[in-house]
Amino acid sequence: MEIHLAPPIVQEGQQLTELRQKVREFIRAGIADATLVPTINSWLGGWNEEFSRSLAAEGWLGMTIPVEFGGRGSTFLQRFVVTQELLAAGAPVSAHWVADRQIGPSLLKFGTDYQKQKLLPGIANGDIFFGIGMSEPDAGSDLASVRTKGVQVEGGWKISGSKVWTSGAHASNYFFALARTAPVDTDHRHAGLSQFIIDLHSPGVDVRPIVSLNGHHHFNEVFLDDVFVPDDMVLGTIGEGWNQVTSELAYERSGPERFLSTLPMLNELLLATRRGDLAPDPELGRYFARIMGLHQVSVSIADSLSRGEEVGTSASIVKVLGTTTEGDIAEFATTVPGAAEGDASLDTLRALGDEALLERAGFTLRGGTNEVLRGVIARGLGLR
């Protein structure tokens, strides 16, 4: 059986190379003046609105949003170059990450002109931040089991239920909420779902923090008690929520954040080896090779997205292989002989390693558990 996971690898031309160099210069300047301190998992835990706005000033937010809606009108490949360099440096990008990665493209695809005019300029300027309301306490990765309900009322909808693992909800302006607007059809479990754009400061919204083992707070549980959503903030078509969500997840699962969360630590390992603080280890090269392979698939998917092609299976593959690689790097970095002790030159490596180990459990969960996504991949390849 012949399987096509992605189109041919895209070659980087002069325009992309020059953009990459410009971003690297920006990053070097940020590290020099301490406005950028490399961290693990920076796209989820590095909330810094000022840094996001500095990217907007460079034209690096809302890059794929058309100029008419306040964006830059850039290509997906140009955005890929910028995000890859920021992630590789461990830059604090989580404030704008969800809005820039998937909310903008989803609004362009499913939103009304009113919604685009209202929200897209703020996303591109770093003034409007979004969360995602998909997972629920009893649903997990099985989105067909969501219990949040939408009931139609005069002028809009009343939404009631709860969402969990909503990153950044405590600091965001809005989130997309998936809710059931029709009774469950046992033969078509994904039917009857709809999406709503909910103002997180609306009456009836209660955001409660979920604090991680390392003391970090980026996850939240969001309770919705008869929250009114006007008709003009329904996203797309009532009853088509499942199709919209699966389209949205392609952006969420295929990007470089799925394999670069621990790259700052891998880079630190390489530097320590070059300095002679650690003995050379062939495993280091193997991990960089894995990263480069994932890079090639991910950039090809970005090219496919720019043409409006369906990439659900390829995106799931990147997510599964990428998050597994991230976890393997965390394990490797903390078991390298000499890394757990030694002089002060290894302090940064040890700090990053400790953080990576605490974050590792979440790598394979967010964006859909790897166990569930393996089933998605098997079905997509016709193997199940």
C-alpha positions as a printed NumPy array, in Angstrom:
array([[  0.   ,   0.   ,   0.   ],
       [  1.373,   3.425,  -0.933],
       [  1.013,   6.007,   1.839],
       [  1.455,   9.766,   1.353],
       [  1.893,  11.548,   4.687],
       [  2.946,  14.939,   3.35 ],
       [  3.95 ,  16.619,   0.093],
       [  7.608,  16.902,  -0.915],
       [  9.892,  18.777,   1.452],
       [  9.818,  22.528,   0.876],
       [ 13.132,  24.172,   0.083],
       [ 13.798,  27.419,   1.923],
       [ 14.435,  30.307,  -0.47 ],
       [ 16.251,  33.578,   0.097],
       [ 13.191,  35.37 ,   1.48 ],
       [ 12.671,  32.791,   4.226],
       [ 16.383,  32.622,   5.01 ],
       [ 16.544,  36.407,   5.441],
       [ 13.461,  36.324,   7.666],
       [ 15.037,  33.592,   9.793],
       [ 18.196,  35.662,  10.261],
       [ 16.159,  38.701,  11.252],
       [ 14.295,  36.708,  13.916],
       [ 17.589,  35.322,  15.237],
       [ 18.974,  38.844,  15.572],
       [ 15.828,  39.851,  17.478],
       [ 16.284,  36.847,  19.784],
       [ 19.975,  37.557,  20.403],
       [ 19.109,  41.132,  21.344],
       [ 16.371,  39.909,  23.69 ],
       [ 18.718,  37.494,  25.452],
       [ 21.354,  40.21 ,  25.743],
       [ 18.986,  42.655,  27.472],
       [ 17.234,  39.872,  29.469],
       [ 13.802,  40.47 ,  27.927],
       [ 14.048,  36.875,  26.701],
       [ 15.103,  34.164,  29.148],
       [ 15.032,  30.702,  27.491],
       [ 12.681,  28.245,  29.208],
       [ 11.215,  24.807,  28.686],
       [  7.649,  24.645,  27.408],
       [  7.648,  28.361,  26.626],
       [  4.629,  28.23 ,  24.311],
       [  2.403,  27.034,  27.15 ],
       [  3.986,  28.444,  30.304],
       [  5.707,  31.607,  29.065],
       [  2.936,  34.213,  29.36 ],
       [  4.371,  37.647,  28.588],
       [  1.998,  40.127,  26.963],
       [  4.698,  42.765,  26.551],
       [  6.877,  40.323,  24.615],
       [  3.891,  39.396,  22.432],
       [  3.342,  43.036,  21.583],
       [  7.015,  43.441,  20.73 ],
       [  6.547,  40.642,  18.192],
       [  3.46 ,  42.408,  16.839],
       [  5.551,  45.561,  16.367],
       [  7.916,  43.509,  14.193],
       [  4.989,  42.187,  12.144],
       [  5.302,  38.681,  13.584],
       [  1.801,  38.223,  14.999],
       [ -1.222,  37.532,  12.833],
       [  1.133,  36.871,   9.963],
       [ -1.348,  34.779,   7.944],
       [ -4.256,  37.129,   8.647],
       [ -5.089,  39.269,   5.577],
       [ -4.141,  42.937,   5.713],
       [ -7.801,  43.945,   5.463],
       [ -8.356,  42.391,   8.905],
       [ -5.27 ,  43.909,  10.5  ],
       [ -2.843,  41.094,   9.696],
       [  0.347,  40.906,   7.662],
       [ -0.825,  38.838,   4.701],
       [  2.204,  36.55 ,   5.027],
       [  2.419,  32.88 ,   4.086],
       [  2.162,  29.892,   6.416],
       [  5.814,  29.14 ,   5.688],
       [  6.859,  32.62 ,   6.775],
       [  4.925,  32.181,   9.997],
       [  6.513,  28.751,  10.441],
       [ 10.016,  30.24 ,  10.267],
       [  9.199,  32.861,  12.905],
       [  7.498,  30.467,  15.316],
       [ 10.202,  27.842,  14.921],
       [ 12.973,  30.273,  15.809],
       [ 11.047,  31.612,  18.82 ],
       [ 10.337,  28.116,  20.125],
       [ 13.913,  26.97 ,  19.585],
       [ 15.043,  29.88 ,  21.749],
       [ 12.485,  29.144,  24.471],
       [ 10.88 ,  32.579,  24.026],
       [  7.815,  33.504,  26.167],
       [  5.107,  33.245,  23.517],
       [  2.161,  31.635,  25.304],
       [  0.07 ,  34.803,  25.69 ],
       [ -0.649,  35.007,  21.965],
       [  0.013,  31.391,  21.008],
       [ -3.503,  29.944,  20.8  ],
       [ -4.985,  33.047,  19.181],
       [ -2.237,  33.25 ,  16.584],
       [ -1.955,  29.517,  15.91 ],
       [ -5.549,  28.406,  15.484],
       [ -8.113,  31.052,  16.421],
       [ -7.108,  33.382,  13.597],
       [ -7.206,  30.693,  10.876],
       [-10.502,  29.339,  12.238],
       [-12.105,  32.778,  12.226],
       [-10.947,  33.279,   8.648],
       [-12.451,  29.942,   7.658],
       [-15.687,  29.895,   9.654],
       [-16.205,  33.363,  11.108],
       [-18.556,  36.08 ,   9.96 ],
       [-17.287,  39.411,   8.687],
       [-18.406,  40.952,  11.982],
       [-16.344,  38.457,  13.978],
       [-13.296,  38.958,  11.785],
       [-13.45 ,  42.744,  12.093],
       [-14.027,  42.539,  15.847],
       [-11.322,  40.032,  16.763],
       [ -8.609,  39.608,  14.136],
       [ -6.985,  43.08 ,  14.425],
       [ -6.649,  42.601,  18.191],
       [ -5.059,  39.182,  17.702],
       [ -2.546,  40.639,  15.241],
       [ -1.715,  43.523,  17.613],
       [ -1.283,  41.346,  20.687],
       [ -4.272,  42.956,  22.387],
       [ -6.749,  40.027,  22.306],
       [ -5.849,  36.632,  23.779],
       [ -7.759,  33.364,  23.463],
       [ -8.147,  30.012,  25.169],
       [ -9.694,  26.798,  23.867],
       [-12.74 ,  25.182,  25.503],
       [-12.749,  21.61 ,  24.208],
       [-11.802,  19.087,  26.915],
       [-14.116,  18.344,  29.819],
       [-13.629,  16.501,  33.125],
       [-15.482,  13.387,  31.946],
       [-14.723,  13.594,  28.238],
       [-10.941,  13.874,  27.938],
       [ -9.884,  13.392,  24.327],
       [-13.303,  12.009,  23.364],
       [-14.863,  15.279,  22.266],
       [-18.049,  13.524,  21.166],
       [-18.801,  13.033,  24.875],
       [-18.884,  16.723,  25.819],
       [-21.69 ,  17.591,  28.216],
       [-21.602,  21.369,  27.969],
       [-24.968,  22.377,  26.533],
       [-26.158,  25.25 ,  24.412],
       [-29.838,  26.191,  24.653],
       [-31.287,  28.676,  22.192],
       [-32.952,  31.738,  23.692],
       [-34.108,  35.038,  22.315],
       [-31.2  ,  36.754,  20.59 ],
       [-28.675,  34.044,  21.272],
       [-27.759,  30.995,  23.34 ],
       [-27.32 ,  30.083,  27.014],
       [-24.247,  27.901,  27.584],
       [-23.836,  25.724,  30.687],
       [-21.161,  23.192,  31.58 ],
       [-17.454,  23.06 ,  32.346],
       [-14.157,  22.862,  30.486],
       [-10.82 ,  21.695,  31.83 ],
       [ -7.114,  22.151,  30.969],
       [ -7.94 ,  25.51 ,  29.403],
       [ -4.523,  27.106,  29.142],
       [ -4.395,  30.832,  29.831],
       [ -8.124,  31.22 ,  30.503],
       [ -7.384,  33.281,  33.625],
       [ -5.639,  35.918,  31.491],
       [ -7.475,  35.567,  28.168],
       [-10.275,  37.668,  26.739],
       [-12.241,  34.934,  24.961],
       [-12.338,  31.236,  24.245],
       [-13.92 ,  28.954,  21.675],
       [-16.316,  26.598,  23.484],
       [-17.601,  23.343,  22.019],
       [-21.123,  22.581,  23.226],
       [-23.911,  20.157,  22.453],
       [-26.888,  21.929,  20.885],
       [-28.906,  18.832,  19.924],
       [-29.579,  15.523,  21.699],
       [-27.001,  12.759,  21.312],
       [-27.561,  10.561,  18.261],
       [-26.028,   7.191,  19.168],
       [-25.473,   6.399,  15.483],
       [-23.784,   9.754,  14.819],
       [-22.162,  10.801,  18.095],
       [-20.365,  13.763,  16.538],
       [-23.569,  15.337,  15.252],
       [-25.308,  18.133,  17.152],
       [-22.164,  19.926,  18.354],
       [-21.598,  23.666,  17.888],
       [-18.936,  26.253,  18.662],
       [-19.364,  29.553,  20.452],
       [-17.067,  32.536,  20.996],
       [-17.412,  33.266,  24.713],
       [-16.242,  36.437,  26.43 ],
       [-14.463,  35.102,  29.526],
       [-15.537,  38.17 ,  31.492],
       [-19.24 ,  37.49 ,  30.913],
       [-21.624,  36.951,  33.846],
       [-21.755,  33.252,  34.711],
       [-18.124,  32.495,  33.809],
       [-15.996,  31.17 ,  36.676],
       [-12.306,  30.456,  35.949],
       [-10.512,  28.336,  38.555],
       [ -6.753,  27.656,  38.496],
       [ -5.131,  24.249,  38.142],
       [ -1.624,  24.505,  39.585],
       [  1.   ,  22.058,  38.313],
       [  3.467,  20.112,  40.477],
       [  6.164,  22.666,  39.723],
       [  3.954,  25.472,  41.033],
       [  3.227,  26.877,  37.577],
       [ -0.268,  28.041,  36.692],
       [ -1.322,  27.97 ,  33.082],
       [ -4.086,  25.335,  33.175],
       [ -7.589,  26.214,  34.351],
       [-11.052,  24.785,  34.755],
       [-13.795,  27.024,  33.365],
       [-17.372,  26.771,  34.648],
       [-20.203,  28.177,  32.542],
       [-23.516,  28.864,  34.256],
       [-26.163,  30.013,  31.759],
       [-23.638,  32.235,  30.011],
       [-25.367,  34.263,  27.31 ],
       [-23.756,  34.257,  23.88 ],
       [-25.404,  36.491,  21.266],
       [-26.186,  35.04 ,  17.864],
       [-23.431,  37.106,  16.273],
       [-20.847,  35.205,  18.344],
       [-21.801,  31.729,  17.133],
       [-18.808,  30.377,  15.251],
       [-19.688,  28.863,  11.909],
       [-22.853,  26.775,  11.614],
       [-24.927,  25.335,  14.436],
       [-24.532,  21.546,  14.391],
       [-21.25 ,  21.632,  12.448],
       [-18.995,  21.983,  15.483],
       [-17.291,  18.626,  15.036],
       [-16.204,  19.341,  11.471],
       [-14.98 ,  22.774,  12.528],
       [-13.04 ,  21.428,  15.505],
       [-11.275,  18.729,  13.484],
       [-10.199,  21.386,  11.004],
       [ -8.947,  23.556,  13.862],
       [ -6.99 ,  20.685,  15.434],
       [ -4.807,  20.391,  12.334],
       [ -3.279,  23.755,  13.269],
       [ -2.941,  22.7  ,  16.902],
       [ -1.209,  19.368,  16.327],
       [  1.131,  19.95 ,  13.404],
       [  3.236,  22.924,  14.435],
       [  6.843,  23.035,  15.639],
       [  5.695,  23.423,  19.254],
       [  5.001,  19.685,  19.189],
       [  8.696,  18.839,  19.086],
       [ 10.573,  21.942,  20.239],
       [  9.41 ,  22.34 ,  23.856],
       [ 12.669,  20.872,  25.148],
       [ 15.022,  22.144,  22.437],
       [ 16.57 ,  24.863,  24.677],
       [ 17.749,  22.039,  26.928],
       [ 19.095,  20.023,  23.984],
       [ 20.984,  23.108,  22.82 ],
       [ 22.422,  23.549,  26.312],
       [ 23.584,  19.927,  26.229],
       [ 25.335,  20.588,  22.93 ],
       [ 27.045,  23.707,  24.32 ],
       [ 28.196,  21.832,  27.417],
       [ 29.643,  19.107,  25.206],
       [ 31.469,  21.623,  23.026],
       [ 32.924,  23.307,  26.124],
       [ 34.172,  19.942,  27.33 ],
       [ 31.966,  19.974,  30.45 ],
       [ 30.313,  16.748,  29.27 ],
       [ 31.738,  13.814,  27.349],
       [ 30.519,  13.464,  23.723],
       [ 27.51 ,  11.166,  23.418],
       [ 26.227,   9.834,  20.061],
       [ 22.677,   9.98 ,  21.419],
       [ 22.883,  13.771,  21.197],
       [ 23.214,  13.546,  17.425],
       [ 20.361,  11.076,  17.204],
       [ 18.023,  13.473,  18.996],
       [ 18.949,  16.342,  16.695],
       [ 18.305,  14.   ,  13.759],
       [ 14.842,  13.206,  15.118],
       [ 14.133,  16.914,  15.497],
       [ 15.205,  17.582,  11.915],
       [ 12.992,  14.794,  10.577],
       [  9.993,  16.214,  12.437],
       [ 10.895,  19.669,  11.148],
       [ 10.69 ,  18.451,   7.56 ],
       [  7.254,  16.914,   8.031],
       [  5.947,  19.918,   9.969],
       [  7.124,  22.463,   7.399],
       [  5.532,  20.376,   4.653],
       [  2.238,  20.462,   6.534],
       [  2.515,  24.252,   6.83 ],
       [  2.897,  24.336,   3.051],
       [ -0.193,  22.118,   2.689],
       [ -2.215,  24.369,   5.003],
       [ -1.335,  27.344,   2.824],
       [ -3.073,  25.535,  -0.046],
       [ -6.11 ,  24.623,   2.042],
       [ -5.364,  20.895,   1.966],
       [ -6.559,  18.382,   4.567],
       [ -3.691,  17.389,   6.882],
       [ -5.411,  15.719,   9.851],
       [ -3.503,  12.442,   9.685],
       [ -0.114,  14.045,   9.1  ],
       [ -0.751,  16.518,  11.918],
       [ -1.566,  13.672,  14.302],
       [  1.657,  11.903,  13.337],
       [  3.702,  15.028,  14.096],
       [  1.973,  15.356,  17.452],
       [  2.569,  11.746,  18.501],
       [  6.18 ,  11.507,  17.313],
       [  7.024,  15.045,  18.379],
       [  5.765,  14.868,  21.946],
       [  7.382,  11.446,  22.375],
       [ 10.683,  12.943,  21.233],
       [ 10.309,  15.852,  23.661],
       [  9.857,  13.439,  26.54 ],
       [ 12.781,  11.288,  25.444],
       [ 15.017,  14.381,  25.337],
       [ 13.968,  15.306,  28.878],
       [ 14.863,  11.822,  30.078],
       [ 18.161,  11.83 ,  28.197],
       [ 19.269,  15.247,  29.443],
       [ 18.832,  14.284,  33.082],
       [ 20.62 ,  10.936,  32.803],
       [ 23.719,  12.008,  30.846],
       [ 26.785,  11.123,  32.963],
       [ 27.966,  14.275,  34.702],
       [ 24.84 ,  16.329,  34.04 ],
       [ 23.369,  15.772,  37.484],
       [ 26.437,  17.133,  39.235],
       [ 29.494,  19.208,  38.4  ],
       [ 30.457,  22.85 ,  38.476],
       [ 28.381,  25.973,  37.982],
       [ 28.752,  25.802,  34.191],
       [ 26.033,  23.135,  34.217],
       [ 23.584,  25.031,  36.433],
       [ 21.456,  26.158,  33.472],
       [ 21.32 ,  22.624,  32.094],
       [ 20.283,  21.18 ,  35.455],
       [ 17.56 ,  23.805,  35.908],
       [ 16.153,  23.168,  32.443],
       [ 16.329,  19.404,  33.031],
       [ 14.416,  19.593,  36.293],
       [ 11.73 ,  21.706,  34.652],
       [ 11.499,  19.383,  31.651],
       [ 10.98 ,  16.297,  33.809],
       [  8.123,  17.95 ,  35.678],
       [  6.511,  19.065,  32.42 ],
       [  7.083,  15.779,  30.597],
       [  3.828,  14.118,  31.656],
       [  1.82 ,  16.846,  29.952],
       [  3.608,  16.664,  26.599],
       [  1.684,  13.649,  25.299],
       [ -1.664,  14.729,  26.789],
       [ -2.298,  18.204,  25.429],
       [ -3.819,  18.452,  21.982],
       [ -5.311,  14.954,  22.35 ],
       [ -3.614,  12.042,  24.089],
       [ -1.136,  10.07 ,  22.011],
       [ -3.076,   6.881,  22.716],
       [ -6.211,   8.325,  21.112],
       [ -4.273,   9.878,  18.237],
       [ -2.726,   6.541,  17.31 ],
       [ -6.265,   5.401,  16.573],
       [ -6.874,   8.553,  14.533],
       [ -3.709,   7.82 ,  12.54 ],
       [ -4.673,   4.206,  11.951],
       [ -8.09 ,   5.206,  10.623],
       [ -6.573,   7.958,   8.489],
       [ -4.188,   5.466,   6.887],
       [ -6.949,   2.914,   6.331],
       [ -5.399,   0.47 ,   8.784],
       [ -8.42 ,   0.277,  11.068]])
